[in-house]
């Protein structure tokens, strides 16, 4: 199966408090077990994010959720779930969670899965990001040293996109800092036959 996966969506809506959540699910995969794993991971991640943002709190005023498909080709599905909640105060809070799958098996990729064992991908990626922070004159809350070994990421446009949550490394006004890294730039450390290898430009 080397063509895009069919994607549907469901909604969760309530009037009080105001809740309007849209989330995706995959349809028609040959591997039914893999399909179930992907859809379960999406729902589980969404539920955890909603709870983290106060879905069950009495102070919740509004919650909005949407999704975006980042990559859907070569047996790789990469998507983001964005949830915003407002419980009063100056502004609300948003969390973006990325999920990355092998659609043949339903396997969910972690960042470490993308690289050769012992490749020290944390240092390599951190060095690239450090240079981009300098070049783009990004304001930091504290000195940037390294990404987390399980840093948030997704795939888009033949790049690995590393990103950070609100307040993770920058003030709120900077939003979500995204760092696209072309796969070709890190080709020497990627896992042969892995997700990044499959997404290399022809």
C-alpha positions as CSV (number, residue, x, y, z in Angstrom):
1,X,0.0,0.0,0.0
2,X,1.9,3.1,-1.2
3,X,-0.9,5.6,-1.8
4,X,-2.5,8.1,0.6
5,X,-4.6,6.7,3.4
6,X,-8.3,7.6,3.5
7,X,-9.1,10.0,6.3
8,X,-12.4,10.7,7.9
9,X,-13.2,12.9,10.9
10,X,-15.5,13.0,13.9
11,X,-16.6,15.8,16.1
12,X,-17.3,16.3,19.8
13,X,-19.5,19.2,20.5
14,X,-21.1,20.6,23.7
15,X,-22.9,23.8,24.5
16,X,-22.0,24.2,28.1
17,X,-19.1,24.7,28.4
18,X,-18.6,25.4,24.8
19,X,-16.7,22.5,23.3
20,X,-16.0,22.0,19.6
21,X,-13.4,19.3,18.8
22,X,-12.7,17.8,15.4
23,X,-10.4,14.8,15.1
24,X,-9.4,12.3,12.4
25,X,-9.6,8.6,11.9
26,X,-8.2,6.3,9.2
27,X,-10.4,4.2,7.0
28,X,-10.0,1.1,4.9
29,X,-6.5,-0.1,5.8
30,X,-5.7,-3.7,4.7
31,X,-4.3,-4.3,8.1
32,X,-7.4,-4.0,10.3
33,X,-5.4,-4.4,13.5
34,X,-3.0,-1.6,12.4
35,X,-6.0,0.6,11.6
36,X,-7.4,0.1,15.1
37,X,-4.0,0.9,16.6
38,X,-3.8,4.1,14.8
39,X,-7.3,5.2,15.6
40,X,-6.9,4.2,19.2
41,X,-3.7,6.2,19.5
42,X,-5.4,9.3,18.1
43,X,-8.3,9.1,20.5
44,X,-6.0,8.4,23.5
45,X,-3.7,11.3,22.7
46,X,-6.7,13.6,22.2
47,X,-8.3,12.6,25.5
48,X,-5.1,13.1,27.5
49,X,-4.6,16.5,25.9
50,X,-8.1,17.6,26.6
51,X,-7.8,16.5,30.3
52,X,-4.5,18.3,30.6
53,X,-6.2,21.5,29.3
54,X,-9.0,21.2,31.9
55,X,-11.8,19.4,30.1
56,X,-13.2,18.2,33.4
57,X,-12.5,21.5,35.3
58,X,-15.4,23.6,36.4
59,X,-13.5,26.7,35.3
60,X,-13.5,25.6,31.6
61,X,-15.2,28.2,29.4
62,X,-14.3,27.1,25.9
63,X,-12.3,24.3,24.2
64,X,-11.6,24.0,20.5
65,X,-9.8,21.2,18.7
66,X,-8.7,20.6,15.1
67,X,-6.3,18.4,13.2
68,X,-3.9,18.8,10.3
69,X,-2.5,16.1,8.0
70,X,1.2,16.8,7.5
71,X,2.3,13.8,5.4
72,X,0.2,11.1,3.9
73,X,2.4,9.2,1.4
74,X,4.8,6.2,1.1
75,X,3.1,4.3,3.9
76,X,3.7,7.2,6.3
77,X,1.0,9.2,8.0
78,X,2.0,12.2,10.1
79,X,-0.7,14.5,11.7
80,X,-1.1,17.0,14.4
81,X,-3.9,17.5,16.9
82,X,-4.3,21.1,18.2
83,X,-6.4,21.8,21.3
84,X,-7.1,25.2,22.7
85,X,-8.8,25.9,26.0
86,X,-9.9,29.0,27.8
87,X,-10.5,29.0,31.6
88,X,-10.3,32.8,32.1
89,X,-7.4,35.2,32.5
90,X,-5.4,37.0,29.9
91,X,-5.4,34.3,27.2
92,X,-6.1,30.6,26.8
93,X,-3.7,27.7,26.4
94,X,-2.9,25.6,23.4
95,X,-1.2,22.2,23.0
96,X,-0.2,20.6,19.7
97,X,0.4,16.9,19.7
98,X,2.0,15.2,16.6
99,X,1.4,11.5,15.8
100,X,3.5,9.7,13.2
101,X,2.6,6.2,11.9
102,X,3.6,3.4,9.6
103,X,0.2,2.7,8.0
104,X,1.1,-0.9,7.1
105,X,1.6,-2.0,10.7
106,X,0.0,0.8,12.8
107,X,3.4,1.4,14.5
108,X,3.7,4.8,16.0
109,X,7.2,6.3,15.6
110,X,9.1,7.8,18.4
111,X,12.0,10.2,17.6
112,X,14.6,7.6,18.5
113,X,13.1,5.2,16.0
114,X,14.2,7.5,13.1
115,X,17.9,7.2,13.6
116,X,20.7,4.6,13.6
117,X,21.5,3.2,17.1
118,X,24.3,5.1,18.7
119,X,24.0,8.0,16.2
120,X,23.6,10.6,19.0
121,X,20.7,12.2,17.1
122,X,20.0,14.4,20.1
123,X,23.3,16.3,19.7
124,X,23.1,16.4,15.9
125,X,19.5,17.8,15.9
126,X,20.2,20.2,18.8
127,X,23.2,21.7,17.0
128,X,21.1,22.4,13.9
129,X,18.4,23.9,16.0
130,X,20.8,26.0,18.0
131,X,22.1,27.5,14.8
132,X,18.6,28.3,13.5
133,X,17.7,30.0,16.9
134,X,20.8,32.2,16.4
135,X,20.1,32.9,12.7
136,X,16.4,33.7,13.3
137,X,17.1,35.7,16.4
138,X,14.6,33.8,18.4
139,X,14.0,35.0,22.0
140,X,14.5,32.3,24.6
141,X,13.3,31.9,28.1
142,X,16.6,30.3,29.0
143,X,19.8,29.2,27.2
144,X,19.0,26.4,24.8
145,X,21.2,23.3,25.1
146,X,19.5,20.2,23.9
147,X,16.2,18.8,22.6
148,X,14.5,16.1,24.7
149,X,15.2,12.5,23.4
150,X,11.4,12.3,22.8
151,X,11.0,15.9,21.4
152,X,7.8,16.6,19.5
153,X,8.1,16.2,15.8
154,X,6.3,15.5,12.5
155,X,7.1,14.9,8.9
156,X,6.4,17.5,6.2
157,X,7.8,18.4,2.7
158,X,10.7,15.9,2.9
159,X,11.7,17.4,6.2
160,X,11.7,16.4,9.8
161,X,10.0,19.2,11.7
162,X,11.1,19.5,15.4
163,X,8.9,21.8,17.4
164,X,8.4,23.0,21.0
165,X,5.3,23.7,23.0
166,X,4.2,27.1,24.3
167,X,6.6,28.3,27.0
168,X,8.9,25.3,26.5
169,X,11.8,27.4,25.2
170,X,10.3,30.8,24.3
171,X,7.9,33.4,25.7
172,X,4.2,33.0,24.8
173,X,4.4,35.7,22.2
174,X,6.6,33.5,20.0
175,X,4.0,30.8,19.8
176,X,5.2,27.3,18.8
177,X,8.8,27.4,17.6
178,X,9.1,25.0,14.5
179,X,12.4,23.9,13.1
180,X,12.2,22.1,9.7
181,X,15.3,20.0,9.0
182,X,15.6,18.6,5.4
183,X,16.0,14.8,5.6
184,X,19.0,15.1,3.1
185,X,20.9,17.2,5.7
186,X,20.8,14.3,8.3
187,X,20.9,11.4,5.8
188,X,24.0,9.9,7.3
189,X,22.4,9.2,10.7
190,X,18.8,8.1,9.6
191,X,17.7,4.5,10.1
192,X,18.0,2.5,6.9
193,X,14.5,1.5,5.8
194,X,13.0,3.7,8.5
195,X,10.4,6.5,8.1
196,X,12.9,9.2,7.1
197,X,14.5,6.9,4.6
198,X,11.1,6.2,3.0
199,X,10.4,10.0,2.8
200,X,13.7,10.9,1.2
201,X,13.1,12.9,-2.1
202,X,13.6,10.8,-5.2
